[in-house]
Amino acid sequence: MTDTPAMASQRTAPVMTREDLIAESFVQLADSLVDDFDIIDLLTALTDRCVELLDTDAAAILLADSEGKLRVIAASNEQARLVELFQIQNDEGPCLEAHSTGRPVVSTDLGSAQDLWPRFAAEALNAGFQSVYALPLRLRADALGALNLFRASPGPMPDADVRLAQALADSATIAIMQDLTTRESTVKAGQLQHALDSRVTIEQAKGMLAERSHIDMSEAFHQLRTYAQDNNCQLTAVALDIIDGTLPLNAITSRPRKHR
């Protein structure tokens, strides 16, 4: 029997191994570190890759603003983002501890963590998460924020996954600080504040798109990212154009066109 072209393609298509994906992740990160790279999109892609590579079901990144208050900068899904917001609003949880101590904070069974974080543990369990790893984003002795990994089952992650997760967290720190290594801490704080303000802009645009298009927030963010990537422009620029009315909302949900 002669193979059809589709059969031949399936037979010869290379299969990406986990090692291939790991290598690709760090190559993509390095390729992204250019003067005009979009920090929000880059860190969101990093949370997505955490879920793809690690024994985890969701991931989120928090950064400290100029006053030291943590804010959500990226998340792999809406459930993780909401749990992180709850953690910040209630000033309780592993990510806050990882940031304040500069050390990993782990709970392999949130059902037994009621004494540590009663409100956070209950909220995370409600969202379907039963264990969590919070890893600091470290710059020398300073912690800029934390990477949170949420798991739907109790028990520990493999040691190799934990080491890779910390490497990804360290890479996220490099992405944030890559152009600031020779500057003063006050400048550093200002640049971090700019990234956090960009996230606020994206949230506003996401809310507008969700409300007008009658879709959920997760789908709205997905459509914003897809439009930005398809049109080779920054996510924050797209969000700003939506807010000021330069970019019609139907341009996001219809066939992508070239963004100005």
Secondary structure, DSSP 8 states (H G I E B T S, - for coil): ----HHHHHHHHS----HHHHHHHHHHHHHHH-STT--HHHHHHHHHHHHHHHSS-SEEEEEEE-TTS-EEEEEESSHHHHHHHHHHHHTT-SHHHHHHHHSS-EEES-GGG-TTT-HHHHHHHHHTT--EEEEEEEEETTEEEEEEEEEESS-S---HHHHHHHHHHHHHHHHHHHTT-TTS-HHHHHHHHHHHHHHHHHHHHHHHHHHHHHT--HHHHHHHHHHHHHHTT--HHHHHHHHHTTSS-HHHHHSS-----
